[in-house]
Amino acid sequence: MASNKHWAQLSERLEDSAKFLDPETSRLLRKLGLSPRSTRTQCEKRLQQKAQKLPGLGEILPRLRLGAKHTDFFFDLYCPKTYLSHFRMSYWVPRQRNTRLLPKLEPLSRKLLEKLRLKRSRDYVLGLNSRIGQYSDAQILMLDLDRFDESARKELRKIGGYLFKSGRGYHFVAKRIYPSRSLWKKALQRTYSNPRLGKCLDQAHKTLSLQRGYSTLRITSSPSKRIKPFFVEQL
């Protein structure tokens, strides 16, 4: 039976033309129930379809009990192609209502964007933010990885959390709660200064997170980000 890891491996091979043509890809396609003769376009389309059905960040984290400080989920609707100087909406959703409201947030927000006649409204995505309470500074550590290797796996296991495949890179969400923004900031800076892990992390994500005061990780897809981030493994 195909696992989420196998779909993540296919995503990596689709990003590397040379890897997609080697024998290992044919074996991987068989594990996924796909024809070894499938083209890149066919595989990309199948991956996009499968990612929509696999559990993602929006489905995994609401099931967790992060402690008494976790009173709300905090979401941003934003355009991933224009991080600065663009329209951005934020939502606070009470934890107990998250499961019911989350599926409605993106489609309703997209209609609002269209009515406002904003450019690139179809490219907007919903992201989960690191703050976990409207009246608390508590935050969870969120990391955006450009690449993922065995050294990164070992370091992330020391932190403990959840790994998601997100298009060309990976997302990591730690289990631990940092009770204040200052402690979260120190944890983020400490993580990026780790030589075994820092080389895999997206530096721009760190900069924007510190400027904004919280991190955001995408949980939905759009024409500009075609693969919905999906759960790979617990570390």
C-alpha positions in Angstrom: 0.0 0.0 0.0 1.3 3.4 -1.0 2.3 5.7 1.9 2.4 9.5 2.3 6.2 9.2 2.2 6.0 7.6 -1.3 3.9 10.5 -2.6 6.5 12.9 -1.1 9.3 11.0 -2.9 7.4 11.4 -6.1 7.1 15.1 -5.6 10.8 15.4 -5.1 11.5 13.3 -8.3 9.1 15.5 -10.3 11.2 18.5 -9.3 14.4 16.8 -10.7 14.2 15.8 -14.4 17.2 13.5 -14.1 15.7 11.6 -11.1 12.4 11.2 -12.8 14.0 9.3 -15.6 15.9 6.8 -13.5 14.8 3.2 -12.6 13.9 4.1 -9.0 11.1 6.3 -10.3 9.6 3.4 -12.2 9.6 1.3 -9.0 8.1 4.2 -7.0 5.3 4.6 -9.6 4.4 0.9 -9.2 4.1 1.3 -5.4 1.8 4.2 -6.0 -0.4 2.2 -8.4 0.7 4.3 -11.4 2.0 3.1 -14.7 5.8 3.2 -15.0 5.3 4.7 -18.4 3.4 7.7 -16.9 4.6 11.1 -18.2 5.7 13.9 -15.9 2.5 15.8 -16.6 0.3 12.8 -15.8 2.2 12.2 -12.5 2.0 15.9 -11.5 -1.8 15.9 -12.1 -2.2 12.7 -10.1 -0.1 14.1 -7.3 -2.2 17.2 -7.2 -5.4 15.2 -7.0 -4.0 12.9 -4.3 -2.6 15.7 -2.1 -6.1 17.2 -1.9 -7.3 13.9 -0.3 -4.4 13.3 2.1 -4.5 14.8 5.6 -2.8 18.2 5.7 -1.8 20.7 8.3 -5.4 21.9 8.6 -6.6 18.4 9.4 -3.8 17.2 11.6 -3.2 20.0 14.1 -6.9 20.6 15.1 -6.9 17.0 16.5 -4.0 17.8 18.9 -4.3 19.1 22.4 -1.6 21.7 22.7 -2.5 22.7 26.2 -4.6 25.3 28.1 -3.0 28.2 26.2 -4.3 26.8 22.9 -7.7 28.6 22.8 -7.9 29.6 19.1 -6.6 28.9 15.6 -5.1 31.9 13.8 -5.3 31.9 9.9 -4.2 34.3 7.2 -5.4 34.5 3.7 -2.6 35.8 1.5 -1.0 35.7 -1.9 2.1 33.5 -1.8 3.6 35.2 -4.9 3.6 38.7 -3.3 4.6 38.5 0.4 5.0 42.2 0.9 2.7 45.2 0.2 -0.4 43.2 -0.6 -3.9 42.5 0.8 -3.9 40.1 3.7 -6.8 38.9 5.9 -6.6 37.3 9.3 -9.1 35.1 11.1 -9.2 34.0 14.7 -11.3 30.8 15.0 -12.1 29.3 18.4 -10.5 25.9 18.8 -13.8 24.1 19.3 -15.3 25.5 16.1 -12.3 25.0 13.9 -13.4 21.7 12.3 -16.8 23.1 11.3 -15.6 26.6 10.1 -12.3 25.8 8.4 -13.7 24.3 5.2 -15.8 27.4 4.7 -13.1 30.0 5.2 -11.2 29.8 1.9 -14.2 29.6 -0.5 -16.0 32.5 1.2 -12.8 34.5 1.4 -12.1 34.0 -2.3 -15.6 35.4 -3.1 -14.8 38.4 -1.0 -11.5 38.9 -2.9 -13.3 38.7 -6.2 -15.9 41.3 -5.1 -13.1 43.6 -4.0 -11.6 43.1 -7.5 -8.1 42.4 -6.1 -5.4 41.3 -8.5 -4.4 37.6 -8.5 -7.4 36.8 -6.2 -7.3 33.2 -7.5 -3.7 32.8 -6.3 -4.6 33.5 -2.7 -4.2 30.6 -0.2 -5.1 30.0 3.5 -2.2 29.6 5.9 -2.1 28.5 9.6 -0.3 30.9 11.9 2.0 30.1 14.8 0.1 32.1 17.5 -2.5 29.9 19.3 -4.5 32.4 21.4 -6.1 35.8 20.8 -5.3 36.9 24.3 -2.0 35.0 24.7 1.5 35.4 23.2 1.9 31.6 23.1 3.2 30.3 19.8 4.3 27.0 18.2 7.5 26.7 16.2 6.9 26.5 12.4 9.6 26.0 9.9 9.7 26.2 6.1 12.4 24.0 4.5 13.7 24.4 1.0 15.1 20.8 1.2 15.0 17.9 3.5 17.8 15.4 4.2 18.9 12.9 6.8 20.7 15.4 8.9 17.6 17.6 9.0 15.5 14.6 10.0 17.8 13.9 13.0 17.7 17.5 14.1 13.9 17.8 13.8 13.4 14.6 15.7 15.2 16.3 18.6 12.6 19.1 18.5 9.7 16.7 17.9 6.8 17.5 15.6 5.1 17.0 12.3 6.5 17.0 8.7 4.4 18.0 5.7 5.3 18.0 2.0 4.6 21.4 0.4 5.3 21.6 -3.3 9.1 22.0 -3.7 9.9 22.0 0.0 8.6 20.8 3.4 6.8 22.3 6.3 7.6 21.4 9.9 5.4 22.1 13.0 6.8 21.5 16.4 4.8 20.0 19.3 6.1 22.3 21.9 4.4 25.5 22.9 6.5 28.6 23.7 4.5 30.7 26.2 5.8 34.1 25.0 6.8 35.8 21.8 10.4 36.4 23.1 10.9 32.7 23.8 9.4 31.8 20.4 11.8 34.3 18.8 14.8 32.8 20.5 13.7 29.3 19.5 13.4 30.3 15.9 16.8 32.0 15.8 18.4 29.1 17.6 16.9 26.7 15.1 18.3 28.7 12.1 21.7 28.9 13.7 21.9 25.1 13.8 24.5 24.3 11.1 22.9 20.9 10.3 19.4 22.3 10.0 19.9 25.9 9.0 21.2 25.0 5.5 17.9 23.4 4.7 15.7 26.3 6.0 14.1 29.1 4.0 15.8 32.3 5.3 13.1 34.6 3.9 10.5 32.8 5.9 12.5 33.5 9.1 12.9 37.1 8.2 9.2 37.7 7.5 8.1 35.7 10.6 10.2 37.9 12.9 9.0 41.1 11.2 5.4 40.0 11.4 5.6 38.6 14.9 4.4 35.1 13.9 5.0 32.4 11.3 2.6 31.3 8.6 2.5 28.0 6.7 0.2 27.3 3.8 -2.6 24.8 4.2 -4.5 25.1 0.9 -3.6 25.1 -2.8 -4.2 27.6 -5.7 -3.2 28.0 -9.3 0.2 29.4 -8.2 0.7 26.7 -5.5 -0.9 23.6 -7.0 0.0 21.0 -4.4 -1.8 21.2 -1.1 0.7 20.5 1.7 0.1 17.0 3.0 1.3 15.1 6.1 4.4 12.9 5.6 5.5 11.7 9.1 5.7 12.4 12.8 9.2 13.1 14.0 
